[in-house]
Amino acid sequence: MAVLVEVCVDTLDGALAAVRGGAGRIELCSALSEGGLTPSAGLMRAAAALPVPVRAMIRPRSGLFHFTDRDEAIMLADIAAARAAGLAGVVLGAQAPDGGLDLGLLARLCDAAGPLGRTLHRVIDVVPDPLLALDQAIALGFDRVLTSGAQPLAPDGAGLIAAMVQRAAGRLSVMPGCGLDAGNVARVVTATGAHEVHAACSRPVPGDPAFSDFDPPGGRRETSEADVRAMVAALAG
């Protein structure tokens, strides 16, 4: 079975580079330097014209995933924007006060998403029991979970990712992500049994003068068509 590469991007140019490199799906964000926040409505509309499915991150701020009622109202409006733009899906996650999934909020967000595809993001890596959260995601109707196996990098969490793939038993897709590149992605796929992977495939922008008030630490990055192409080739080989 061919392994699909999903690339997270935060610009339209990045999305186009990912598609040229062979990405099969786009996770659309803003501020990847913050782990990915909700993209603008304008970026959603522009990305809807891409020839591959696009899922929008729905995350109104950086940090962990304990959201207020005001945050919820914003997230519901952003889901409505994703639907109006014609995107294929949304990427969601929320935590309850005990650190587990906020099942009530996630149920309301999923209901608002309607027919859109739904990915549970790496909130599953910071809950107390990722396997329980996997079962809950299935019950909520998510079709995909993005995970690094509760480790900072997916190659280090391959054992838990493999257990999640087995537990899901095809009821949803378990997608490894974080720290993947052309040199390790095939090994992670073999170790986990996953059928799709997630990566940024980005590089620092060459010659871009960094300015501390406007750029993230380390400077701005952009999606590399060459890195996407290399990852797709590594999986094909």
C-alpha positions in Angstrom: 0.0 0.0 0.0 1.4 3.4 -0.9 2.1 5.7 2.0 0.6 9.1 1.9 2.7 12.1 2.9 0.8 15.0 4.6 2.7 18.2 4.8 2.0 21.0 7.2 2.3 24.5 5.8 1.6 28.0 6.8 1.7 29.8 3.4 0.2 29.3 0.0 3.6 29.1 -1.5 4.5 26.4 1.0 1.3 24.5 0.0 2.2 24.7 -3.7 5.7 23.5 -3.0 4.4 20.6 -1.1 2.0 19.6 -3.9 4.8 19.9 -6.5 6.9 17.6 -4.3 4.3 14.9 -4.2 2.3 15.6 -1.0 -1.0 13.8 -0.9 -2.6 16.1 1.6 -2.0 19.5 3.2 -2.5 20.5 6.8 -3.1 24.2 6.6 -1.9 26.4 9.5 -0.6 29.8 10.4 2.5 30.2 12.7 4.1 26.8 12.4 6.8 28.4 14.6 4.1 28.1 17.4 3.2 24.5 16.5 0.6 25.6 14.1 -2.4 27.9 14.6 -5.6 28.5 12.7 -5.0 29.9 9.2 -6.8 33.0 8.0 -10.0 32.7 6.1 -8.2 34.1 3.0 -5.6 31.4 3.1 -8.3 28.8 3.6 -10.1 30.0 0.4 -6.9 30.1 -1.6 -5.8 26.6 -0.5 -9.2 25.1 -1.4 -8.2 25.4 -5.0 -5.3 23.0 -4.5 -5.5 19.6 -6.3 -5.1 17.6 -3.0 -7.2 17.5 0.1 -6.6 20.3 2.7 -7.4 20.2 6.4 -7.3 23.4 8.4 -5.8 23.5 11.9 -8.3 24.8 14.4 -6.2 26.2 17.3 -6.8 29.8 18.4 -3.6 30.2 20.4 -0.3 28.6 21.3 0.4 26.5 24.4 -1.5 23.4 25.5 -5.1 22.7 24.8 -7.3 23.9 27.7 -9.8 26.2 26.1 -12.3 28.7 27.5 -15.9 29.3 26.3 -14.6 32.3 24.4 -12.0 30.1 22.7 -14.7 27.7 21.8 -16.8 30.4 20.1 -13.7 31.4 18.0 -13.1 27.7 17.1 -16.7 27.2 16.0 -16.4 30.3 13.8 -13.2 29.0 12.3 -14.7 25.7 11.6 -17.5 27.5 9.8 -14.9 29.4 7.8 -13.2 26.1 6.8 -16.6 24.7 5.6 -17.4 27.8 3.7 -14.0 27.8 2.0 -14.6 24.2 0.8 -11.8 22.5 2.6 -11.7 18.8 3.1 -11.4 18.7 6.9 -10.3 20.2 10.2 -7.6 19.4 12.8 -8.9 19.5 16.4 -7.8 18.9 19.9 -8.9 20.0 23.5 -8.1 19.0 27.0 -10.3 18.8 30.1 -9.0 20.1 33.5 -7.7 16.6 34.4 -5.5 16.6 31.3 -7.5 14.1 29.3 -9.5 14.9 26.2 -12.3 17.4 26.7 -15.0 15.1 25.3 -17.8 17.6 25.5 -16.0 20.4 23.7 -14.7 18.0 21.1 -18.2 16.6 20.5 -19.4 20.1 19.8 -16.5 20.9 17.5 -17.1 17.6 15.6 -20.8 18.4 15.3 -19.9 21.8 13.9 -17.6 20.2 11.3 -20.5 18.2 9.9 -19.3 16.3 6.8 -15.7 17.5 7.0 -12.9 15.0 7.8 -11.6 15.3 11.3 -8.0 14.8 12.6 -7.2 14.7 16.3 -3.9 16.5 16.6 -1.0 15.9 19.0 -3.1 16.6 22.1 -3.0 12.8 22.2 0.7 13.0 23.0 0.1 15.1 26.2 -2.9 13.3 27.7 -2.3 10.9 30.6 -3.5 7.8 28.7 -3.0 8.0 24.9 -4.6 4.6 24.2 -7.7 5.7 26.1 -7.7 8.9 24.1 -7.5 6.9 20.9 -10.6 4.9 21.9 -12.4 8.2 22.7 -11.3 9.7 19.3 -12.8 6.7 17.5 -16.1 7.1 19.5 -16.2 10.8 18.6 -15.9 10.0 14.9 -12.4 11.2 14.1 -11.0 9.5 11.1 -7.3 10.3 11.8 -5.0 10.8 14.8 -1.6 12.7 14.5 0.9 11.4 17.0 4.6 11.3 17.9 3.9 8.4 20.3 4.0 10.7 23.3 7.6 11.5 22.7 9.1 14.7 21.3 9.9 13.0 18.0 8.0 10.2 16.3 11.0 7.9 15.7 11.4 7.7 19.5 7.7 7.0 20.0 7.4 4.3 17.4 6.6 1.6 19.9 3.5 3.4 21.2 2.5 4.4 17.6 2.6 0.7 16.6 0.4 -0.1 19.6 -2.0 2.6 18.6 -2.1 1.3 15.0 -3.0 -2.2 16.3 -5.6 -0.9 18.7 -7.3 1.2 16.1 -7.5 -1.8 13.8 -8.5 0.3 10.8 -11.2 2.2 12.5 -9.2 5.4 12.0 -5.7 6.1 10.6 -2.8 6.6 13.1 -0.4 9.0 11.4 3.1 9.4 12.8 4.5 13.0 12.7 7.2 15.2 14.2 10.9 14.7 13.5 10.4 12.7 10.3 12.6 13.2 7.2 13.7 11.2 4.2 16.4 9.5 6.2 14.1 8.0 8.9 10.5 7.9 7.5 10.6 4.5 5.9 12.0 3.0 9.1 9.2 4.5 11.2 6.6 3.3 8.8 8.0 -0.2 8.9 8.1 -0.1 12.7 4.6 1.2 13.2 2.5 -0.2 10.3 1.3 3.3 9.5 -0.1 4.1 6.0 0.4 7.8 6.1 2.9 10.2 7.7 3.0 13.9 8.6 6.0 16.3 8.2 6.9 19.9 7.8 9.7 19.4 5.2 10.9 23.0 5.8 14.2 24.8 5.7 15.4 28.2 6.8 14.8 30.9 4.2 18.3 31.5 2.7 19.5 35.1 3.0 16.4 36.2 4.8 17.4 38.9 7.4 15.9 38.0 10.8 14.4 40.7 12.9 13.6 39.8 16.4 10.3 41.7 16.6 8.9 39.9 13.6 10.6 36.6 13.1 10.6 33.4 15.3 13.9 32.3 17.0 16.2 30.9 14.4 14.5 32.9 11.6 11.7 32.2 9.2 11.3 28.8 7.5 9.6 27.7 4.3 8.4 24.4 2.8 11.0 22.7 0.7 9.8 21.0 -2.4 13.0 19.0 -2.6 12.5 17.7 0.9 8.9 16.7 0.2 10.1 14.9 -3.0 12.8 13.1 -1.1 10.4 11.9 1.6 8.0 10.6 -1.1 10.8 8.9 -2.9 12.1 7.3 0.3 8.7 5.8 1.0 8.3 4.7 -2.6 11.6 2.9 -2.5 
